[in-house]
Amino acid sequence: MDDDDFIEGQGDADDEESPSLEAEAPPARTSSSTVTSGASAAPRMARYGEGAEGRPARRERGVQGSREGFFGRVGTFWRDVRQELRRVTWPSLREVQNTTIITIVAVAFFAAYLWSIDQIFAKLLGGFHKLFGG
């Protein structure tokens, strides 16, 4: 079968299963604001720093009432700190000991490695200095 036969076989008008070459219209999009079904639309994902309505959750003076005083803000800060520290997963004594030992071994290994590399380069440079005079 040569190329001409292949091309001729594709262009038959009698073939009902051949796909149409006409452009199809894209499917209509449905916006969440145009949906009128009984179910509510999915909530919009809020970006970091945005409030529930999608507006930035920024506090501006005079807009949302009076601010707390200095001592009120300090008290709120320490209350929040205590709440966060209750959520922390603290390591056990065994975990602390293991990670400390791993850290000390790693520091000792890298110190020995860097010391040996330094000694090798010092000897090489000393040899070049003797070889080329000085």
N, CA, C and O atoms as CSV, one atom per row, in Angstrom:
chain,resi,resn,atom,element,x,y,z
A,1,MET,N,N,0.863,-1.180,0.000
A,1,MET,CA,C,0.000,0.000,0.000
A,1,MET,C,C,0.896,1.225,0.000
A,1,MET,O,O,1.722,1.393,0.898
A,2,ASP,N,N,0.743,2.067,-0.983
A,2,ASP,CA,C,1.556,3.284,-1.040
A,2,ASP,C,C,0.792,4.443,-0.421
A,2,ASP,O,O,-0.361,4.289,-0.019
A,3,ASP,N,N,1.430,5.598,-0.346
A,3,ASP,CA,C,0.847,6.760,0.325
A,3,ASP,C,C,-0.422,7.258,-0.359
A,3,ASP,O,O,-1.337,7.734,0.312
A,4,ASP,N,N,-0.489,7.155,-1.689
A,4,ASP,CA,C,-1.672,7.633,-2.403
A,4,ASP,C,C,-2.911,6.830,-2.040
A,4,ASP,O,O,-3.996,7.388,-1.877
A,5,ASP,N,N,-2.743,5.501,-1.911
A,5,ASP,CA,C,-3.884,4.670,-1.533
A,5,ASP,C,C,-4.372,5.019,-0.129
A,5,ASP,O,O,-5.574,5.037,0.137
A,6,PHE,N,N,-3.438,5.289,0.747
A,6,PHE,CA,C,-3.804,5.619,2.134
A,6,PHE,C,C,-4.586,6.914,2.198
A,6,PHE,O,O,-5.592,7.000,2.902
A,7,ILE,N,N,-4.137,7.918,1.473
A,7,ILE,CA,C,-4.817,9.211,1.468
A,7,ILE,C,C,-6.166,9.101,0.793
A,7,ILE,O,O,-7.136,9.691,1.269
A,8,GLU,N,N,-6.262,8.351,-0.319
A,8,GLU,CA,C,-7.536,8.214,-1.026
A,8,GLU,C,C,-8.554,7.497,-0.159
A,8,GLU,O,O,-9.740,7.823,-0.206
A,9,GLY,N,N,-8.117,6.533,0.629
A,9,GLY,CA,C,-9.041,5.760,1.450
A,9,GLY,C,C,-9.637,6.576,2.582
A,9,GLY,O,O,-10.696,6.217,3.098
A,10,GLN,N,N,-9.001,7.647,2.978
A,10,GLN,CA,C,-9.504,8.425,4.096
A,10,GLN,C,C,-10.563,9.434,3.691
A,10,GLN,O,O,-11.358,9.852,4.533
A,11,GLY,N,N,-10.599,9.828,2.463
A,11,GLY,CA,C,-11.484,10.905,2.049
A,11,GLY,C,C,-12.808,10.448,1.508
A,11,GLY,O,O,-13.492,11.249,0.870
A,12,ASP,N,N,-13.225,9.204,1.719
A,12,ASP,CA,C,-14.490,8.724,1.178
A,12,ASP,C,C,-15.660,9.411,1.850
A,12,ASP,O,O,-15.726,9.488,3.077
A,13,ALA,N,N,-16.603,9.921,1.025
A,13,ALA,CA,C,-17.781,10.595,1.562
A,13,ALA,C,C,-18.803,9.577,2.060
A,13,ALA,O,O,-19.684,9.918,2.849
A,14,ASP,N,N,-18.689,8.326,1.600
A,14,ASP,CA,C,-19.647,7.300,1.986
A,14,ASP,C,C,-19.421,6.829,3.426
A,14,ASP,O,O,-20.316,6.239,4.032
A,15,ASP,N,N,-18.256,7.081,3.961
A,15,ASP,CA,C,-17.911,6.589,5.295
A,15,ASP,C,C,-18.632,7.436,6.341
A,15,ASP,O,O,-18.311,8.614,6.503
A,16,GLU,N,N,-19.590,6.864,7.046
A,16,GLU,CA,C,-20.403,7.588,8.021
A,16,GLU,C,C,-19.658,7.823,9.333
A,16,GLU,O,O,-20.004,8.751,10.064
A,17,GLU,N,N,-18.648,7.016,9.657
A,17,GLU,CA,C,-17.991,7.081,10.949
A,17,GLU,C,C,-16.849,8.091,10.986
A,17,GLU,O,O,-16.252,8.286,12.045
A,18,SER,N,N,-16.532,8.723,9.896
A,18,SER,CA,C,-15.416,9.666,9.894
A,18,SER,C,C,-15.786,10.901,10.706
A,18,SER,O,O,-16.922,11.372,10.648
A,19,PRO,N,N,-14.839,11.412,11.448
A,19,PRO,CA,C,-15.137,12.581,12.286
A,19,PRO,C,C,-15.348,13.831,11.446
A,19,PRO,O,O,-14.776,13.976,10.366
A,20,SER,N,N,-16.161,14.711,11.948
A,20,SER,CA,C,-16.438,15.964,11.265
A,20,SER,C,C,-15.264,16.916,11.467
A,20,SER,O,O,-14.668,16.959,12.543
A,21,LEU,N,N,-14.941,17.668,10.439
A,21,LEU,CA,C,-13.847,18.628,10.523
A,21,LEU,C,C,-14.319,20.011,10.922
A,21,LEU,O,O,-13.520,20.943,11.015
A,22,GLU,N,N,-15.619,20.148,11.159
A,22,GLU,CA,C,-16.151,21.440,11.574
A,22,GLU,C,C,-15.836,21.682,13.050
A,22,GLU,O,O,-15.823,20.746,13.850
A,23,ALA,N,N,-15.581,22.946,13.405
A,23,ALA,CA,C,-15.266,23.296,14.792
A,23,ALA,C,C,-16.512,23.150,15.650
A,23,ALA,O,O,-17.604,23.567,15.265
A,24,GLU,N,N,-16.324,22.547,16.826
A,24,GLU,CA,C,-17.439,22.406,17.758
A,24,GLU,C,C,-17.424,23.562,18.743
A,24,GLU,O,O,-16.363,24.080,19.094
A,25,ALA,N,N,-18.590,23.955,19.179
A,25,ALA,CA,C,-18.680,25.019,20.172
A,25,ALA,C,C,-18.223,24.459,21.521
A,25,ALA,O,O,-18.552,23.321,21.856
A,26,PRO,N,N,-17.468,25.243,22.299
A,26,PRO,CA,C,-17.038,24.757,23.615
A,26,PRO,C,C,-18.250,24.589,24.527
A,26,PRO,O,O,-19.253,25.285,24.373
A,27,PRO,N,N,-18.148,23.665,25.472
A,27,PRO,CA,C,-19.284,23.482,26.382
A,27,PRO,C,C,-19.501,24.740,27.219
A,27,PRO,O,O,-18.555,25.447,27.566
A,28,ALA,N,N,-20.757,24.998,27.531
A,28,ALA,CA,C,-21.085,26.186,28.324
A,28,ALA,C,C,-20.574,26.000,29.740
A,28,ALA,O,O,-20.652,24.910,30.306
A,29,ARG,N,N,-20.053,27.074,30.302
A,29,ARG,CA,C,-19.555,27.029,31.676
A,29,ARG,C,C,-20.645,27.483,32.628
A,29,ARG,O,O,-21.448,28.365,32.322
A,30,THR,N,N,-20.646,26.858,33.778
A,30,THR,CA,C,-21.619,27.219,34.798
A,30,THR,C,C,-20.880,27.870,35.950
A,30,THR,O,O,-19.998,27.262,36.558
A,31,SER,N,N,-21.239,29.098,36.244
A,31,SER,CA,C,-20.613,29.817,37.344
A,31,SER,C,C,-21.345,29.490,38.635
A,31,SER,O,O,-22.547,29.228,38.626
A,32,SER,N,N,-20.618,29.506,39.745
A,32,SER,CA,C,-21.260,29.229,41.032
A,32,SER,C,C,-22.272,30.316,41.393
A,32,SER,O,O,-23.176,30.075,42.193
A,33,SER,N,N,-22.130,31.505,40.814
A,33,SER,CA,C,-23.076,32.574,41.124
A,33,SER,C,C,-24.369,32.421,40.325
A,33,SER,O,O,-25.392,32.991,40.704
A,34,THR,N,N,-24.343,31.650,39.209
A,34,THR,CA,C,-25.545,31.482,38.408
A,34,THR,C,C,-26.315,30.223,38.759
A,34,THR,O,O,-27.422,30.021,38.260
A,35,VAL,N,N,-25.752,29.370,39.610
A,35,VAL,CA,C,-26.430,28.141,39.987
A,35,VAL,C,C,-27.569,28.500,40.939
A,35,VAL,O,O,-27.360,29.190,41.937
A,36,THR,N,N,-28.781,28.023,40.621
A,36,THR,CA,C,-29.942,28.358,41.455
A,36,THR,C,C,-30.546,27.119,42.082
A,36,THR,O,O,-31.712,27.140,42.477
A,37,SER,N,N,-29.787,26.042,42.182
A,37,SER,CA,C,-30.326,24.830,42.775
A,37,SER,C,C,-30.451,25.017,44.280
A,37,SER,O,O,-29.993,26.021,44.826
A,38,GLY,N,N,-31.066,24.059,44.945
A,38,GLY,CA,C,-31.292,24.149,46.376
A,38,GLY,C,C,-30.005,24.125,47.181
A,38,GLY,O,O,-29.944,24.697,48.270
A,39,ALA,N,N,-28.961,23.460,46.652
A,39,ALA,CA,C,-27.694,23.377,47.382
A,39,ALA,C,C,-26.930,24.684,47.233
A,39,ALA,O,O,-26.986,25.340,46.192
A,40,SER,N,N,-26.232,25.041,48.266
A,40,SER,CA,C,-25.444,26.271,48.186
A,40,SER,C,C,-24.164,26.003,47.405
A,40,SER,O,O,-23.698,24.866,47.331
A,41,ALA,N,N,-23.609,27.040,46.833
A,41,ALA,CA,C,-22.394,26.908,46.052
A,41,ALA,C,C,-21.224,26.602,46.973
A,41,ALA,O,O,-21.247,26.931,48.159
A,42,ALA,N,N,-20.209,25.973,46.415
A,42,ALA,CA,C,-19.017,25.646,47.194
A,42,ALA,C,C,-18.340,26.940,47.630
A,42,ALA,O,O,-18.287,27.900,46.861
A,43,PRO,N,N,-17.824,26.974,48.852
A,43,PRO,CA,C,-17.184,28.212,49.317
A,43,PRO,C,C,-15.887,28.464,48.567
A,43,PRO,O,O,-15.192,27.527,48.175
A,44,ARG,N,N,-15.569,29.730,48.373
A,44,ARG,CA,C,-14.334,30.116,47.706
A,44,ARG,C,C,-13.181,29.902,48.653
A,44,ARG,O,O,-13.287,30.196,49.844
A,45,MET,N,N,-12.073,29.388,48.133
A,45,MET,CA,C,-10.888,29.182,48.959
A,45,MET,C,C,-10.292,30.543,49.293
A,45,MET,O,O,-9.951,31.310,48.393
A,46,ALA,N,N,-10.170,30.837,50.549
A,46,ALA,CA,C,-9.621,32.116,50.983
A,46,ALA,C,C,-8.105,32.049,50.980
A,46,ALA,O,O,-7.516,31.055,51.405
A,47,ARG,N,N,-7.488,33.097,50.505
A,47,ARG,CA,C,-6.038,33.185,50.560
A,47,ARG,C,C,-5.623,33.561,51.960
A,47,ARG,O,O,-6.438,34.005,52.770
A,48,TYR,N,N,-4.343,33.379,52.237
A,48,TYR,CA,C,-3.814,33.726,53.558
A,48,TYR,C,C,-4.064,35.199,53.824
A,48,TYR,O,O,-3.738,36.045,52.991
A,49,GLY,N,N,-4.628,35.508,54.953
A,49,GLY,CA,C,-4.852,36.894,55.330
A,49,GLY,C,C,-6.195,37.426,54.912
A,49,GLY,O,O,-6.456,38.620,55.056
A,50,GLU,N,N,-7.064,36.563,54.392
A,50,GLU,CA,C,-8.385,37.024,53.997
A,50,GLU,C,C,-9.422,36.542,54.989
A,50,GLU,O,O,-9.297,35.461,55.563
A,51,GLY,N,N,-10.432,37.344,55.180
A,51,GLY,CA,C,-11.505,36.988,56.090
A,51,GLY,C,C,-12.493,36.042,55.429
A,51,GLY,O,O,-12.274,35.588,54.306
A,52,ALA,N,N,-13.582,35.749,56.131
A,52,ALA,CA,C,-14.569,34.782,55.645
A,52,ALA,C,C,-15.247,35.247,54.362
A,52,ALA,O,O,-15.619,34.413,53.537
A,53,GLU,N,N,-15.416,36.521,54.174
A,53,GLU,CA,C,-16.092,37.032,52.979
A,53,GLU,C,C,-15.150,37.211,51.810
A,53,GLU,O,O,-15.588,37.631,50.738
A,54,GLY,N,N,-13.872,36.909,51.973
A,54,GLY,CA,C,-12.929,37.081,50.887
A,54,GLY,C,C,-12.255,38.437,50.902
A,54,GLY,O,O,-11.378,38.690,50.076
A,55,ARG,N,N,-12.630,39.306,51.804
A,55,ARG,CA,C,-11.970,40.605,51.916
A,55,ARG,C,C,-10.745,40.448,52.799
A,55,ARG,O,O,-10.734,39.598,53.689
A,56,PRO,N,N,-9.735,41.234,52.574
A,56,PRO,CA,C,-8.556,41.117,53.435
A,56,PRO,C,C,-8.915,41.356,54.896
A,56,PRO,O,O,-9.619,42.310,55.227
A,57,ALA,N,N,-8.426,40.486,55.756
A,57,ALA,CA,C,-8.694,40.613,57.190
A,57,ALA,C,C,-7.668,41.549,57.795
A,57,ALA,O,O,-6.818,41.126,58.579
A,58,ARG,N,N,-7.742,42.816,57.435
A,58,ARG,CA,C,-6.790,43.816,57.894
A,58,ARG,C,C,-7.506,44.763,58.825
A,58,ARG,O,O,-8.636,45.178,58.569
A,59,ARG,N,N,-6.851,45.092,59.883
A,59,ARG,CA,C,-7.462,45.995,60.847
A,59,ARG,C,C,-7.015,47.415,60.549
A,59,ARG,O,O,-5.821,47.711,60.530
A,60,GLU,N,N,-7.963,48.271,60.323
A,60,GLU,CA,C,-7.656,49.676,60.082
A,60,GLU,C,C,-8.212,50.480,61.246
A,60,GLU,O,O,-9.296,50.187,61.749
A,61,ARG,N,N,-7.479,51.477,61.667
A,61,ARG,CA,C,-7.901,52.283,62.811
A,61,ARG,C,C,-9.177,53.045,62.502
A,61,ARG,O,O,-9.348,53.612,61.423
A,62,GLY,N,N,-10.061,53.039,63.478
A,62,GLY,CA,C,-11.291,53.811,63.349
A,62,GLY,C,C,-12.378,53.101,62.578
A,62,GLY,O,O,-13.525,53.547,62.601
A,63,VAL,N,N,-12.064,52.008,61.890
A,63,VAL,CA,C,-13.069,51.339,61.083
A,63,VAL,C,C,-13.811,50.286,61.891
A,63,VAL,O,O,-15.032,50.176,61.778
A,64,GLN,N,N,-13.095,49.501,62.712
A,64,GLN,CA,C,-13.715,48.394,63.427
A,64,GLN,C,C,-13.808,48.675,64.925
A,64,GLN,O,O,-13.738,47.730,65.709
A,65,GLY,N,N,-13.954,49.850,65.335
A,65,GLY,CA,C,-14.080,50.176,66.749
A,65,GLY,C,C,-12.730,50.503,67.367
A,65,GLY,O,O,-11.702,50.554,66.692
A,66,SER,N,N,-12.773,50.723,68.677
A,66,SER,CA,C,-11.545,51.115,69.355
A,66,SER,C,C,-10.645,49.913,69.586
A,66,SER,O,O,-11.107,48.779,69.714
A,67,ARG,N,N,-9.357,50.189,69.634
A,67,ARG,CA,C,-8.382,49.134,69.881
A,67,ARG,C,C,-8.254,48.901,71.373
A,67,ARG,O,O,-8.611,49.754,72.186
A,68,GLU,N,N,-7.733,47.715,71.723
A,68,GLU,CA,C,-7.448,47.428,73.121
A,68,GLU,C,C,-6.299,48.310,73.570
A,68,GLU,O,O,-5.532,48.818,72.752
A,69,GLY,N,N,-6.189,48.485,74.862
A,69,GLY,CA,C,-5.066,49.225,75.398
A,69,GLY,C,C,-3.810,48.362,75.364
A,69,GLY,O,O,-3.850,47.197,74.970
A,70,PHE,N,N,-2.701,48.950,75.782
A,70,PHE,CA,C,-1.411,48.263,75.756
A,70,PHE,C,C,-1.440,46.999,76.600
A,70,PHE,O,O,-1.023,45.937,76.139
A,71,PHE,N,N,-1.929,47.101,77.831
A,71,PHE,CA,C,-1.930,45.952,78.727
A,71,PHE,C,C,-2.898,44.872,78.253
A,71,PHE,O,O,-2.655,43.684,78.466
A,72,GLY,N,N,-3.975,45.272,77.622
A,72,GLY,CA,C,-4.910,44.289,77.056
A,72,GLY,C,C,-4.267,43.498,75.933
A,72,GLY,O,O,-4.452,42.285,75.829
A,73,ARG,N,N,-3.499,44.201,75.080
A,73,ARG,CA,C,-2.813,43.512,73.981
A,73,ARG,C,C,-1.726,42.585,74.498
A,73,ARG,O,O,-1.532,41.493,73.963
A,74,VAL,N,N,-1.001,43.021,75.559
A,74,VAL,CA,C,0.041,42.164,76.141
A,74,VAL,C,C,-0.594,40.917,76.747
A,74,VAL,O,O,-0.076,39.812,76.579
A,75,GLY,N,N,-1.705,41.086,77.446
A,75,GLY,CA,C,-2.409,39.938,78.023
A,75,GLY,C,C,-2.898,38.974,76.956
A,75,GLY,O,O,-2.791,37.758,77.115
A,76,THR,N,N,-3.437,39.517,75.860
A,76,THR,CA,C,-3.885,38.673,74.755
A,76,THR,C,C,-2.714,37.925,74.144
A,76,THR,O,O,-2.839,36.748,73.806
A,77,PHE,N,N,-1.591,38.587,74.000
A,77,PHE,CA,C,-0.398,37.945,73.438
A,77,PHE,C,C,0.028,36.750,74.288
A,77,PHE,O,O,0.250,35.661,73.757
A,78,TRP,N,N,0.145,36.943,75.602
A,78,TRP,CA,C,0.589,35.848,76.478
A,78,TRP,C,C,-0.431,34.724,76.542
A,78,TRP,O,O,-0.051,33.559,76.660
A,79,ARG,N,N,-1.708,35.042,76.467
A,79,ARG,CA,C,-2.745,34.013,76.435
A,79,ARG,C,C,-2.613,33.175,75.158
A,79,ARG,O,O,-2.731,31.950,75.197
A,80,ASP,N,N,-2.367,33.846,74.031
A,80,ASP,CA,C,-2.174,33.131,72.766
A,80,ASP,C,C,-0.908,32.280,72.798
A,80,ASP,O,O,-0.896,31.170,72.265
A,81,VAL,N,N,0.156,32.790,73.418
A,81,VAL,CA,C,1.403,32.029,73.526
A,81,VAL,C,C,1.157,30.751,74.319
A,81,VAL,O,O,1.611,29.680,73.916
A,82,ARG,N,N,0.451,30.846,75.434
A,82,ARG,CA,C,0.164,29.647,76.250
A,82,ARG,C,C,-0.665,28.641,75.471
A,82,ARG,O,O,-0.416,27.439,75.555
A,83,GLN,N,N,-1.663,29.120,74.702
A,83,GLN,CA,C,-2.489,28.208,73.910
A,83,GLN,C,C,-1.656,27.490,72.852
A,83,GLN,O,O,-1.835,26.293,72.627
A,84,GLU,N,N,-0.751,28.213,72.206
A,84,GLU,CA,C,0.100,27.588,71.188
A,84,GLU,C,C,1.047,26.576,71.808
A,84,GLU,O,O,1.280,25.514,71.230
A,85,LEU,N,N,1.598,26.889,72.976
A,85,LEU,CA,C,2.530,25.966,73.619
A,85,LEU,C,C,1.824,24.691,74.091
A,85,LEU,O,O,2.467,23.649,74.216
A,86,ARG,N,N,0.530,24.751,74.353
A,86,ARG,CA,C,-0.211,23.536,74.706
A,86,ARG,C,C,-0.353,22.616,73.502
A,86,ARG,O,O,-0.468,21.401,73.664
A,87,ARG,N,N,-0.346,23.180,72.292
A,87,ARG,CA,C,-0.493,22.380,71.076
A,87,ARG,C,C,0.814,21.762,70.606
A,87,ARG,O,O,0.803,20.895,69.733
A,88,VAL,N,N,1.932,22.186,71.160
A,88,VAL,CA,C,3.236,21.695,70.722
A,88,VAL,C,C,3.397,20.239,71.134
A,88,VAL,O,O,3.033,19.856,72.246
A,89,THR,N,N,3.945,19.428,70.229
A,89,THR,CA,C,4.283,18.048,70.551
A,89,THR,C,C,5.724,18.047,71.029
A,89,THR,O,O,6.650,18.206,70.233
A,90,TRP,N,N,5.910,17.870,72.314
A,90,TRP,CA,C,7.239,17.925,72.891
A,90,TRP,C,C,7.919,16.566,72.749
A,90,TRP,O,O,7.278,15.535,72.950
A,91,PRO,N,N,9.225,16.550,72.401
A,91,PRO,CA,C,9.926,15.263,72.274
A,91,PRO,C,C,10.176,14.638,73.641
A,91,PRO,O,O,10.254,15.327,74.658
A,92,SER,N,N,10.299,13.323,73.635
A,92,SER,CA,C,10.599,12.627,74.885
A,92,SER,C,C,12.087,12.774,75.200
A,92,SER,O,O,12.866,13.210,74.353
A,93,LEU,N,N,12.471,12.411,76.411
A,93,LEU,CA,C,13.870,12.488,76.821
A,93,LEU,C,C,14.732,11.619,75.917
A,93,LEU,O,O,15.832,12.022,75.541
A,94,ARG,N,N,14.254,10.449,75.568
A,94,ARG,CA,C,15.001,9.518,74.707
A,94,ARG,C,C,15.231,10.134,73.314
A,94,ARG,O,O,16.325,10.017,72.762
A,95,GLU,N,N,14.216,10.780,72.753
A,95,GLU,CA,C,14.356,11.424,71.436
A,95,GLU,C,C,15.378,12.554,71.487
A,95,GLU,O,O,16.171,12.720,70.560
A,96,VAL,N,N,15.361,13.329,72.568
A,96,VAL,CA,C,16.323,14.432,72.714
A,96,VAL,C,C,17.737,13.886,72.813
A,96,VAL,O,O,18.658,14.421,72.197
A,97,GLN,N,N,17.911,12.816,73.591
A,97,GLN,CA,C,19.239,12.210,73.726
A,97,GLN,C,C,19.739,11.677,72.387
A,97,GLN,O,O,20.896,11.892,72.026
A,98,ASN,N,N,18.875,10.985,71.651
A,98,ASN,CA,C,19.286,10.429,70.360
A,98,ASN,C,C,19.672,11.512,69.361
A,98,ASN,O,O,20.697,11.390,68.691
A,99,THR,N,N,18.879,12.558,69.251
A,99,THR,CA,C,19.206,13.612,68.294
A,99,THR,C,C,20.453,14.390,68.726
A,99,THR,O,O,21.209,14.863,67.877
A,100,THR,N,N,20.672,14.524,70.033
A,100,THR,CA,C,21.888,15.190,70.514
A,100,THR,C,C,23.125,14.373,70.158
A,100,THR,O,O,24.131,14.926,69.715
A,101,ILE,N,N,23.050,13.066,70.352
A,101,ILE,CA,C,24.193,12.200,70.013
A,101,ILE,C,C,24.463,12.235,68.514
A,101,ILE,O,O,25.618,12.305,68.095
A,102,ILE,N,N,23.404,12.186,67.700
A,102,ILE,CA,C,23.576,12.250,66.244
A,102,ILE,C,C,24.220,13.568,65.843
A,102,ILE,O,O,25.085,13.590,64.968
A,103,THR,N,N,23.815,14.653,66.460
A,103,THR,CA,C,24.378,15.968,66.143
A,103,THR,C,C,25.854,16.037,66.513
A,103,THR,O,O,26.662,16.542,65.734
A,104,ILE,N,N,26.215,15.535,67.691
A,104,ILE,CA,C,27.618,15.574,68.125
A,104,ILE,C,C,28.490,14.723,67.207
A,104,ILE,O,O,29.597,15.129,66.854
A,105,VAL,N,N,27.999,13.544,66.818
A,105,VAL,CA,C,28.757,12.671,65.910
A,105,VAL,C,C,28.929,13.344,64.549
A,105,VAL,O,O,30.018,13.305,63.976
A,106,ALA,N,N,27.876,13.956,64.031
A,106,ALA,CA,C,27.969,14.618,62.728
A,106,ALA,C,C,28.947,15.787,62.778
A,106,ALA,O,O,29.734,15.968,61.850
A,107,VAL,N,N,28.911,16.583,63.847
A,107,VAL,CA,C,29.839,17.712,63.975
A,107,VAL,C,C,31.275,17.210,64.060
A,107,VAL,O,O,32.165,17.782,63.431
A,108,ALA,N,N,31.514,16.141,64.832
A,108,ALA,CA,C,32.868,15.585,64.949
A,108,ALA,C,C,33.346,15.048,63.603
A,108,ALA,O,O,34.502,15.258,63.237
A,109,PHE,N,N,32.483,14.361,62.865
A,109,PHE,CA,C,32.864,13.834,61.558
A,109,PHE,C,C,33.249,14.957,60.597
A,109,PHE,O,O,34.300,14.892,59.960
A,110,PHE,N,N,32.413,15.979,60.488
A,110,PHE,CA,C,32.706,17.062,59.560
A,110,PHE,C,C,33.915,17.885,60.001
A,110,PHE,O,O,34.650,18.398,59.157
A,111,ALA,N,N,34.129,18.017,61.301
A,111,ALA,CA,C,35.325,18.718,61.780
A,111,ALA,C,C,36.576,17.949,61.375
A,111,ALA,O,O,37.541,18.548,60.900
A,112,ALA,N,N,36.574,16.621,61.558
A,112,ALA,CA,C,37.734,15.798,61.166
A,112,ALA,C,C,37.937,15.840,59.660
A,112,ALA,O,O,39.073,15.913,59.192
A,113,TYR,N,N,36.849,15.797,58.897
A,113,TYR,CA,C,36.938,15.842,57.433
A,113,TYR,C,C,37.542,17.172,56.972
A,113,TYR,O,O,38.463,17.185,56.156
A,114,LEU,N,N,37.030,18.276,57.488
A,114,LEU,CA,C,37.549,19.578,57.076
A,114,LEU,C,C,38.992,19.784,57.545
A,114,LEU,O,O,39.775,20.418,56.838
A,115,TRP,N,N,39.364,19.263,58.723
A,115,TRP,CA,C,40.740,19.369,59.199
A,115,TRP,C,C,41.678,18.598,58.265
A,115,TRP,O,O,42.759,19.081,57.928
A,116,SER,N,N,41.256,17.392,57.848
A,116,SER,CA,C,42.117,16.594,56.958
A,116,SER,C,C,42.249,17.248,55.589
A,116,SER,O,O,43.338,17.244,55.015
A,117,ILE,N,N,41.184,17.803,55.057
A,117,ILE,CA,C,41.268,18.511,53.770
A,117,ILE,C,C,42.191,19.719,53.902
A,117,ILE,O,O,42.982,19.996,53.001
A,118,ASP,N,N,42.096,20.433,55.014
A,118,ASP,CA,C,42.956,21.590,55.248
A,118,ASP,C,C,44.424,21.169,55.304
A,118,ASP,O,O,45.280,21.852,54.742
A,119,GLN,N,N,44.727,20.054,55.973
A,119,GLN,CA,C,46.108,19.569,56.061
A,119,GLN,C,C,46.637,19.166,54.685
A,119,GLN,O,O,47.791,19.440,54.358
A,120,ILE,N,N,45.795,18.515,53.882
A,120,ILE,CA,C,46.221,18.110,52.534
A,120,ILE,C,C,46.549,19.339,51.698
A,120,ILE,O,O,47.597,19.378,51.054
A,121,PHE,N,N,45.683,20.336,51.695
A,121,PHE,CA,C,45.951,21.543,50.913
A,121,PHE,C,C,47.170,22.298,51.442
A,121,PHE,O,O,47.923,22.876,50.659
A,122,ALA,N,N,47.370,22.297,52.762
A,122,ALA,CA,C,48.540,22.974,53.321
A,122,ALA,C,C,49.822,22.302,52.834
A,122,ALA,O,O,50.782,22.991,52.489
A,123,LYS,N,N,49.854,20.967,52.800
A,123,LYS,CA,C,51.040,20.250,52.321
A,123,LYS,C,C,51.252,20.478,50.826
A,123,LYS,O,O,52.388,20.650,50.383
A,124,LEU,N,N,50.169,20.482,50.043
A,124,LEU,CA,C,50.300,20.731,48.601
A,124,LEU,C,C,50.860,22.125,48.332
A,124,LEU,O,O,51.774,22.289,47.523
A,125,LEU,N,N,50.311,23.122,49.012
A,125,LEU,CA,C,50.789,24.485,48.794
A,125,LEU,C,C,52.221,24.653,49.295
A,125,LEU,O,O,53.007,25.387,48.696
A,126,GLY,N,N,52.565,23.973,50.398
A,126,GLY,CA,C,53.957,24.019,50.877
A,126,GLY,C,C,54.903,23.382,49.869
A,126,GLY,O,O,56.009,23.878,49.657
A,127,GLY,N,N,54.475,22.283,49.246
A,127,GLY,CA,C,55.293,21.640,48.216
A,127,GLY,C,C,55.474,22.529,47.002
A,127,GLY,O,O,56.578,22.620,46.464
A,128,PHE,N,N,54.402,23.194,46.555
A,128,PHE,CA,C,54.524,24.116,45.419
A,128,PHE,C,C,55.449,25.277,45.760
A,128,PHE,O,O,56.212,25.750,44.918
A,129,HIS,N,N,55.368,25.725,46.999
A,129,HIS,CA,C,56.224,26.840,47.417
A,129,HIS,C,C,57.693,26.438,47.370
A,129,HIS,O,O,58.525,27.219,46.910
A,130,LYS,N,N,58.034,25.219,47.844
A,130,LYS,CA,C,59.407,24.733,47.802
A,130,LYS,C,C,59.853,24.480,46.364
A,130,LYS,O,O,60.990,24.780,46.000
A,131,LEU,N,N,58.950,23.925,45.545
A,131,LEU,CA,C,59.283,23.556,44.166
A,131,LEU,C,C,59.566,24.784,43.310
A,131,LEU,O,O,60.537,24.795,42.553
A,132,PHE,N,N,58.755,25.794,43.413
A,132,PHE,CA,C,58.911,26.968,42.566
A,132,PHE,C,C,59.660,28.103,43.246
A,132,PHE,O,O,59.727,29.208,42.708
A,133,GLY,N,N,60.214,27.851,44.397
A,133,GLY,CA,C,61.069,28.847,45.057
A,133,GLY,C,C,60.301,29.795,45.924
A,133,GLY,O,O,59.096,30.006,45.782
A,134,GLY,N,N,61.039,30.339,46.802
A,134,GLY,CA,C,60.394,31.289,47.654
A,134,GLY,C,C,61.250,31.712,48.802
A,134,GLY,O,O,60.826,32.527,49.621
